[in-house]
């Protein structure tokens, strides 16, 4: 699956076009503004990216977006948290969110920012994890 979806030639084409897409750039600016706000309020001590994509693909996109310095950790589908004896775990599997909660210190604030409500549904009502929906224009609390 990853070899097909994350094909090198296809990714190289996307990478070249990334900075030319006004919609993509606008969304990126909104995302950066939200990160700046949270950082200014002291809510972000450590910023990690939790994604179903492989880490090498994510690193390439963070670099293209000029955001690689913002994230101290990238938890991609190739990270051990995603491993399971029965199958591989991907969002929105609740077991993966359970692992995320145990991976970080009990007093750490966990913001889960997603562009899909489907990936936020497993977080709603939990003691840990603040679900935030990014709709391409703004980041809002998801309930």
C-alpha positions in Angstrom: 0.0 0.0 0.0 2.7 2.5 1.0 4.8 1.8 -2.1 1.8 2.6 -4.3 0.4 5.6 -2.4 3.8 7.1 -1.6 5.5 6.4 -5.0 8.7 8.5 -5.4 7.9 10.0 -8.8 4.4 11.0 -7.7 5.7 12.5 -4.5 8.3 14.5 -6.3 5.7 16.0 -8.6 3.5 16.9 -5.6 6.5 18.4 -3.8 7.3 20.7 -6.7 3.7 21.9 -7.0 3.1 22.3 -3.2 4.3 25.9 -3.0 2.2 27.0 -6.0 -1.2 25.9 -4.7 -3.0 29.0 -3.1 -5.5 26.8 -1.2 -2.7 24.7 0.3 -0.7 27.8 1.2 -3.7 29.5 2.8 -4.4 26.5 4.9 -0.8 26.2 5.9 -0.8 29.9 7.0 -3.9 29.3 9.2 -2.3 26.2 10.7 0.9 28.2 11.5 -1.2 31.0 13.0 -2.9 28.6 15.4 0.5 27.0 16.4 1.9 30.5 17.0 -1.2 31.4 19.2 -0.8 28.2 21.3 2.9 28.7 21.7 2.4 32.3 22.8 0.0 31.2 25.4 2.5 28.6 26.7 0.3 25.6 25.8 2.8 23.9 23.5 5.8 22.6 25.3 6.5 19.9 22.8 4.9 19.5 19.4 4.6 16.1 17.8 3.0 15.0 14.6 0.8 11.9 14.8 -0.1 10.6 11.3 -1.1 7.6 9.4 1.6 8.4 6.8 5.1 7.0 6.9 7.6 9.2 8.7 9.9 9.8 5.7 6.9 11.1 3.6 5.8 13.3 6.5 9.3 14.7 7.0 9.5 15.6 3.3 6.2 17.6 3.5 7.2 19.3 6.7 10.4 20.4 5.0 8.5 21.6 1.9 6.2 23.6 4.2 9.1 25.0 6.1 7.7 23.5 9.3 10.2 20.7 10.1 11.7 22.8 12.9 8.3 23.1 14.7 7.9 19.4 15.4 10.2 17.7 17.9 8.8 14.3 17.1 7.0 12.6 14.2 4.9 9.5 15.0 4.2 8.0 11.6 2.7 4.7 10.6 6.1 3.2 10.8 6.5 4.2 14.5 6.3 1.3 17.0 3.1 2.7 18.5 1.3 1.7 15.3 2.4 -2.0 15.6 0.1 -4.7 16.7 0.4 -8.5 16.6 -3.0 -8.8 14.9 -2.8 -5.9 12.5 -1.4 -2.5 12.0 -3.2 0.3 13.8 -4.2 3.4 12.0 -6.4 6.4 13.0 -9.2 6.3 14.0 -8.6 3.0 15.9 -9.2 3.8 19.5 -6.4 1.5 20.6 -3.9 3.8 18.9 -5.2 6.8 20.9 -4.9 4.7 24.1 -1.3 4.2 23.2 -0.8 7.9 22.6 -2.1 8.7 26.0 0.3 6.3 27.6 3.2 7.4 25.4 3.3 10.9 26.8 3.5 12.0 30.4 0.2 12.0 32.4 0.3 15.8 32.8 1.0 16.6 29.2 -1.7 18.4 27.3 -2.6 16.5 24.2 -4.2 18.4 21.3 -5.3 16.3 18.4 -5.7 18.5 15.4 -7.3 16.8 12.4 -9.0 17.7 9.2 -11.5 14.9 9.5 -14.1 14.5 12.2 -13.8 10.7 11.8 -10.3 10.8 13.4 -11.5 13.0 16.2 -14.5 10.9 17.3 -12.4 8.5 19.3 -11.1 11.4 21.4 -14.4 13.1 22.3 -15.3 12.4 26.0 -11.8 11.2 27.0 -10.1 12.6 30.1 -7.0 13.3 28.0 -6.8 14.7 24.5 -8.4 17.9 23.2 -10.0 17.3 19.8 -9.4 20.2 17.4 -10.8 20.3 13.9 -8.9 22.1 11.1 -11.2 22.9 8.3 -8.7 24.5 6.0 -9.4 28.0 7.3 -9.3 27.8 11.1 -8.7 25.4 14.0 -11.8 25.0 16.3 -12.6 22.8 19.2 -14.5 19.7 18.1 -17.2 18.3 20.4 
